[in-house]
Amino acid sequence: MLKLMGFFAEVEDNEAKLDMNTQIEIVFKSLTKEFAGFRVAYNLWNKMLTLTQLMKES
């Protein structure tokens, strides 16, 4: 997770744009199958979480 956050910061440093939904999708795709329930819960409730909140909930 921290590595991805570093990549996202690098993207911003290079003045590129990644919206929050894209960042969250990238994080979800990087998670193992053990987090499938978390992904389902997120999608069902359509929670708007920041990356920091995602780290705390995982």
N, C-alpha and C positions, 0 to 999 in steps of 0.2 A: 504494500500500500504506500509506504513512504517513497519507494522508488518511483511509483506512478505519479505521486504528488510532485516529485522532483522533475519528472518529465513535463508535467503540466506547467510548472513554473518556468521551465526552459522555453516552452512554447510561447508563453506570455512575454518572456524576455526578448524573444525574437519577433515580437509584435504580431504574432499569429493569433487567431481567435479559435478557441474551442468552447462552445457553450456548455453550460452545466450538464444538460442532458447527455451530450456527447461524452463528457468526462465520466459521468455515472455509468454509461453503457460500456465504456472501456474498462472501468473498474469491475463491473459485473462479469465481463468476458474473461477477465484475468482470475476470477475466483474459482476455486475447486468445486467439485460437485457437492461437497459438504455444505456449501452455502446456498444450495438450491432453494431451501425453505425461506431463507432471507430474501432471495430474489423474488419469489412468488409473493411474499408478504408485501414487499415494496411495490410491486406492480399492482397488486390487488387494491391497496390503499392509496396508491399514487402519491406517496409521501415525497415532499420536496426536502431532501436532505443535503446538507453540505458535505464535502468530503470529510471534514473533521467529525461530523455526526456519524457518517458511515463507519469510520474507524472505531468509534466508541460502541456502536451497535454490533459490530462483527465479532 
